[in-house]
């Protein structure tokens, strides 16, 4: 675990969670996403803690930035899962056609009248052009994310993603993938409407899980940190 020292620096500690002074606060996880993975407050009462490394070492080691890029790769995977529902709707389109269903009696002899109502979809209909627009936008967003992740992997393997360079790379990649992921969620919602969120258990859970996990990105706070790092370098970044 990490904790703040009196100096204000962050320090990594090793703690034995079986110690009697460790108490997990139950019933604090109300999330609809990731419901199987509860998380919540843990209280420590006079629990011994062993420092691991020097202060700030945990955050300044190269692996910390690389791990942040790894989380972005997980976001990309989540976005792909949501995007595939849109692809399926566009690649295998269906459209409802009228059919006749019995209605209340319409003449004195009791012969049933019929009225056209929506029935089972018919395969092979042309896809909605707005659905295709959302699919195209999603593909562009995922392609941007995939290129960012591949570039990051190459820089890490080449030893060019350590220290400040690694932190800057992580901020850039995470911002790119997080922004794309949020847009994919919005495009999917607009393309598919409420039905799969209400009637498709797998899709509804995938969206709920992904939305919560995506909030590991600190949004505007991380964008501000990215801007601060660029300004501190005093070099044209592009």
C-alpha positions in Angstrom: 0.0 0.0 0.0 1.0 3.7 -0.3 0.8 6.4 2.3 1.8 10.0 2.7 4.8 10.7 4.9 5.0 13.8 7.2 7.2 15.4 4.5 4.3 15.1 2.1 6.0 12.5 -0.1 4.3 9.2 -1.0 5.9 6.0 0.2 5.2 2.4 -0.6 4.8 0.0 2.4 4.4 -3.8 2.8 1.6 -4.6 5.2 0.5 -8.0 6.6 -3.2 -7.9 6.0 -3.8 -10.8 8.4 -2.7 -8.6 11.3 -5.3 -8.1 14.0 -5.4 -4.3 13.5 -6.6 -4.6 9.9 -10.3 -4.1 9.5 -12.2 -4.1 6.2 -15.3 -1.9 6.2 -18.1 -4.1 4.7 -21.1 -3.0 2.7 -19.3 0.1 1.1 -19.5 -1.2 -2.5 -22.7 -0.1 -4.3 -21.4 -0.1 -7.9 -23.5 -1.7 -10.6 -20.4 -2.2 -12.7 -17.7 -4.7 -11.5 -20.2 -5.8 -8.8 -18.2 -9.1 -8.3 -15.1 -7.1 -7.3 -16.0 -5.2 -4.2 -13.7 -2.5 -3.0 -13.9 -0.2 0.0 -12.3 1.4 3.0 -9.7 -0.6 5.0 -8.9 0.6 8.5 -5.4 0.1 10.1 -5.0 0.3 13.9 -1.4 0.2 15.0 -0.4 -2.1 12.2 3.3 -2.5 11.4 4.4 -1.4 7.9 7.7 -2.0 6.2 8.9 0.6 3.8 9.6 -0.6 0.3 12.3 1.5 -1.5 12.9 5.1 -1.0 10.1 7.8 -0.8 8.5 8.3 -4.2 10.4 5.3 -5.7 7.2 3.5 -6.4 5.9 6.3 -8.5 9.2 7.3 -10.2 10.3 3.8 -11.3 9.8 3.2 -15.1 7.3 0.3 -14.4 4.8 2.7 -12.9 4.3 4.6 -16.2 4.4 1.4 -18.1 1.7 0.0 -15.9 -0.4 3.0 -16.6 -0.1 2.3 -20.3 -1.1 -1.2 -19.6 -4.4 0.0 -18.0 -5.0 2.0 -21.2 -4.6 -1.2 -23.1 -7.4 -2.7 -21.0 -9.6 0.3 -21.8 -9.0 -0.3 -25.4 -10.1 -3.9 -25.0 -13.2 -2.7 -23.2 -14.0 -0.3 -26.0 -13.6 -3.1 -28.6 -16.1 -5.2 -26.7 -18.7 -2.4 -26.8 -17.8 -1.6 -30.4 -18.5 -5.1 -31.6 -22.1 -4.8 -30.7 -22.4 -1.9 -33.1 -20.5 -3.8 -35.8 -22.9 -6.8 -35.3 -25.9 -4.5 -35.7 -24.5 -3.0 -38.9 -23.1 -6.2 -40.5 -26.2 -8.2 -39.8 -29.0 -5.7 -40.2 -32.7 -6.5 -39.6 -35.8 -4.4 -40.0 -39.3 -5.0 -38.7 -42.2 -5.6 -41.2 -45.9 -5.4 -40.6 -47.9 -8.6 -39.9 -51.5 -9.2 -39.2 -52.7 -9.9 -35.6 -56.2 -10.5 -34.4 -58.0 -7.5 -33.0 -61.4 -7.0 -31.2 -64.5 -8.0 -33.2 -65.2 -5.5 -35.9 -68.7 -6.6 -37.2 -72.0 -7.9 -35.8 -71.1 -11.5 -36.8 -67.9 -11.4 -34.7 -65.4 -11.7 -37.5 -62.1 -10.5 -36.2 -60.5 -7.5 -37.8 -56.8 -7.3 -38.3 -54.3 -4.5 -37.7 -50.7 -4.2 -38.8 -48.2 -4.4 -35.9 -44.4 -4.8 -35.7 -43.3 -8.4 -36.0 -40.1 -10.3 -36.1 -37.2 -8.6 -37.9 -36.4 -9.7 -41.5 -32.7 -10.3 -42.2 -31.0 -8.6 -45.1 -32.4 -5.1 -44.9 -30.0 -2.2 -45.6 -28.5 -0.8 -42.5 -29.5 2.5 -41.1 -27.1 5.2 -42.4 -26.7 6.7 -39.0 -25.7 3.3 -37.7 -23.0 3.2 -40.3 -21.9 6.7 -39.3 -21.4 5.6 -35.7 -19.6 2.5 -36.8 -17.2 4.5 -39.0 -16.5 7.0 -36.1 -15.9 4.1 -33.8 -13.4 2.5 -36.2 -11.4 5.7 -36.5 -11.3 6.1 -32.7 -10.2 2.5 -32.1 -7.6 2.9 -34.8 -6.1 6.0 -33.1 -6.0 4.1 -29.8 -4.4 1.0 -31.3 -1.6 3.1 -33.0 -0.9 5.0 -29.8 -0.6 1.7 -27.9 1.7 0.2 -30.5 3.9 3.2 -30.6 4.1 3.1 -26.8 5.1 -0.6 -26.8 7.9 0.1 -29.3 9.2 3.0 -27.2 9.2 0.9 -24.0 11.0 -1.9 -25.8 13.6 0.5 -27.2 14.3 1.9 -23.7 13.0 5.3 -24.7 10.2 5.5 -22.1 11.9 6.0 -18.7 11.9 8.9 -16.3 10.1 12.0 -17.5 9.8 10.6 -21.1 8.0 7.6 -19.7 5.6 9.7 -17.6 4.9 12.0 -20.6 4.2 9.0 -22.8 1.9 7.4 -20.3 -0.2 10.6 -20.0 -0.4 11.0 -23.7 -1.5 7.4 -24.4 -3.9 7.2 -21.5 -5.5 10.5 -22.6 -5.8 9.2 -26.2 -7.4 5.9 -25.3 -9.6 7.3 -22.5 -11.0 10.0 -24.7 -11.6 7.4 -27.5 -13.2 5.0 -25.1 -15.7 7.6 -23.8 -16.6 8.5 -27.4 -17.1 4.8 -28.3 -19.5 4.4 -25.4 -21.4 7.4 -26.6 -21.5 6.3 -30.2 -22.7 2.8 -29.2 -25.4 4.3 -27.0 -26.6 6.5 -29.9 -26.3 3.8 -32.5 -28.1 1.0 -30.5 -30.5 2.9 -28.3 -31.7 1.7 -24.9 -32.8 -1.8 -25.9 -29.4 -3.7 -25.5 -28.8 -1.8 -22.2 -32.2 -3.0 -20.9 -32.6 -6.4 -22.6 -29.1 -7.8 -23.4 -27.5 -8.9 -20.1 -24.0 -9.3 -21.5 -24.0 -5.9 -23.2 -25.5 -4.1 -20.3 -22.9 -5.6 -17.9 -20.1 -4.9 -20.3 -21.0 -1.2 -20.5 -21.5 -0.9 -16.7 -18.2 -2.6 -16.0 -16.3 -0.5 -18.6 -17.7 2.8 -17.5 -16.6 2.3 -13.9 -13.1 0.9 -14.9 -12.6 3.8 -17.3 -12.9 6.3 -14.4 -9.4 5.3 -13.4 -8.4 8.0 -15.8 -8.4 11.3 -14.0 -9.8 13.2 -16.9 -9.1 17.0 -16.8 -6.7 16.5 -13.9 -4.5 14.3 -16.1 -4.8 16.6 -19.1 -3.6 19.5 -16.8 -0.6 17.3 -15.7 0.2 16.6 -19.4 0.1 20.3 -20.2 2.3 21.1 -17.2 4.9 18.6 -18.3 5.0 19.9 -21.8 5.3 23.6 -20.6 8.1 22.6 -18.2 10.2 21.2 -21.1 10.1 24.5 -22.9 10.5 22.7 -26.2 8.0 22.6 -29.1 6.3 19.2 -28.6 5.0 18.8 -32.2 
